Amino acid sequence: MNSFLVACATNDKQTFILDHFGEAKYFMLYRLTVEGHEYVKTLLNNAREEEEHGHHHGHGHGHGHGEGGKARAILEHFREEHVDVFISRRFGPNIVHISKVVLPVVIRQGETLEEGLEAVRSRFDEVASLLAMPPEARKHLVIP
C-alpha cells in the first residue's frame, strides 16, 4: 500500500474539532503517501444534520452514544469515497463500529489538519500494516 485516503474531522476546514469525529461539520479528504499529502475534497456531514433534526427517534429503546446508528450514518457517508482512515482528536463509543470498516486514528498533539496529517504520515508504515490486518483484528491507533 503506497497511499491511503484519510478523512479529517473539522468545523473550520483548518483545525481538528475538539468533539467526537462524528460531530464535525466537515470531513476533509486527503490522499496520504510517504512523501506527503494531497487535498482531495470536502464532504459536509449530513449525518450530523439528521441527528440534530431528530431523525434518530427510538422505538422504545435507548438511542444514544455508541448505539451504532450514527456510526452507520457516518460510514455510509464515506462508502463511495473508499476512505481508509479517519483522523480526529476524539472518537465516541462508536469507535468500535467504525474500526470494523476504517482505521480510526486519534491524534493527541497538534490542532491543525496539517499537523495531524504530518503525524499520521510519520507513522505511515504502522498505519499501512494496521490497514493490512483483517478489520475485526485491528484496534484504533493513538498518536501521542
C-alpha positions, 0 to 999 in steps of 0.5 A: 500500500503506497497511499491511503485516503484519510478523512479529517474531522473539522468545523473550520476546514483548518483545525481538528474539532475538539468533539467526537469525529462524528460531530464535525461539520466537515470531513476533509479528504486527503490522499496520504503517501510517504512523501506527503499529502494531497487535498482531495475534497470536502464532504459536509456531514449530513449525518450530523444534520439528521441527528440534530433534526431528530431523525434518530427517534427510538422505538422504545429503546435507548438511542444514544452514544455508541448505539451504532446508528450514527456510526452507520450514518457516518460510514455510509457517508464515506462508502463511495469515497473508499476512505481508509482512515479517519483522523480526529482528536476524539472518537465516541463509543462508536469507535468500535463500529467504525474500526470494523470498516476504517482505521480510526486514528486519534491524534493527541498533539497538534490542532491543525489538519496539517499537523495531524496529517504530518503525524499520521504520515510519520507513522505511515508504515504502522498505519499501512500494516494496521490497514493490512490486518483483517478489520475485526483484528485491528484496534484504533491507533493513538498518536501521542 
